[in-house]
């Protein structure tokens, strides 16, 4: 899950550090801290679009011509929990804890938001729950006049079902697909 912050670098503490002082001057760590560090320059185009629509960035530096402002991409931070898990080797429980804490912050404050996987909307509200075959789905999409390339973009970004993606690609290329014989 990806999160976008209004400022970069931005760090959110997910779990605090707990240490206990022992008798001989030693310290025992009971709980390691977990931090979510938002990094600049990792924005995807649709995340950038949402950030620029959502927040205003004042005090931007100017180019050498002293008129053109520098785009605020360097001020927008991104945190990807899946990337964090891959880099640190943490468990799924830790990743889910991070996602839960950041989603809570996104609900409470306007400084971060949960980034959608795509701005493309599904062809119809219950598209993700369609139970028919890939061929029947493509036939339905064509009959109803949906843009198959947009449907493919949505499918790859959200569901990524191999059979449906293949059927959509065949239909876009104009290749004949296997017809179902009912009878």
Buried (B, 14 or more C-beta within 10 A) or exposed (E): BBBBBBBBEBEBEBBEEEEEEEEEEEEEEEEEEBEBEBBBEBBBEBBBEBBBEEBEBEEEEEEEEEEEEEEBBEBBBBBBBEEBBEEEEBEEEBBEBBBEBBBEBBEEEEBBBBBEBBEBEBBEEEBEEBEEBBBEBBBBBEEEEBEBEBBBBBBBBBBEBEEBBEBBBBBBEEEEBEEEEEE
